[in-house]
Amino acid sequence: MTRDEAVQRGQEAARLLEHEILVEAFAAIEADALEALVSARPDDDVTRRHEALRIAVVRDVRQQLRSVITTGKLAVAEGKARR
């Protein structure tokens, strides 16, 4: 991937991470999963694992977007340093 591509991907990831609909969707998924997790019977391991996984996936997606943003910022800094 070129430096320009990394910068562009970082900017797009930032737009996604800040997009109102995506922010709302992530929050709703986490809230629903947390409520289901807390409401699950203590012996309902399947439900508890499933809901914990839903939360983990949302957090993983956010972290992946942050990683792309960081890569883009590093590419910008690298470009400035070369000038």
N, C-alpha and C positions, 0 to 999 in steps of 0.2 A: 504494500500500500504506500502510495506517495505521501509526502508531507501535506500537500493540499487536500488529498482525500481524507487524511486523518483529521485535519482541521474541520473540513465539511461534515464529517461524521460526528465529530464532537459537538458542533453547533446543532446538528439535527437531534442528537441525543438530549442536549439541554432543552431544546424546544419540546421534545416529547415529555421529559421529566417534569416540565413546568406546565404542560398542557392541562387546562382545567378539567376536561373530561377524563383524561387518564388519571389525574390526581384523585378525582372523585371515585373513579372505578377502583383504583387500588385501595382507597380508604374503605369503600363499601365492602370489598372482598375481605379485607382484614377484619373489619368490624363483624361481619356476618360469621366468618370462620371463628373468631374469638368467642362470640356469643354461643355458637354451636359447641365449641370446645368446652366452655365453662358449663354449658347445660347438659353435656353428655353424662350418661351414667358412669360412675367410676370404673365399672367393669366393661364398658363399651370401648375396648381398645381400638377397634376398627375405625369408629367414628373419630375418636380422639387423634389417632394417627393421621387420618384423612384431613381433618381440619388444621392440624399442625402443619401438614404438608402444604396446604393452600396458603397459609401465612408465609411459610418459608419460600414458596415460589414467588410470591409478590415481592418479598424482600430481595430475593436473588435477581429478579428483573430490574429492580431499582439499582442494585449494586452494579449490575452489568452496564446499565446506562451511565452510572457515575464513572465507571472505568473508561468507557468510550469518551466521556467528557474530559477526563484527566489526560487521556492520550492526545486528544485534540489540543488541549491547553499546552501540553509539552511540545507538540509540533509547532504551535504558534511561537513559543519561547525559543525553540530551536531556529526557526526562521528569522526571528529578530536578532539572535546571536550571530547568525551568519552574515548579517548586513553590515 
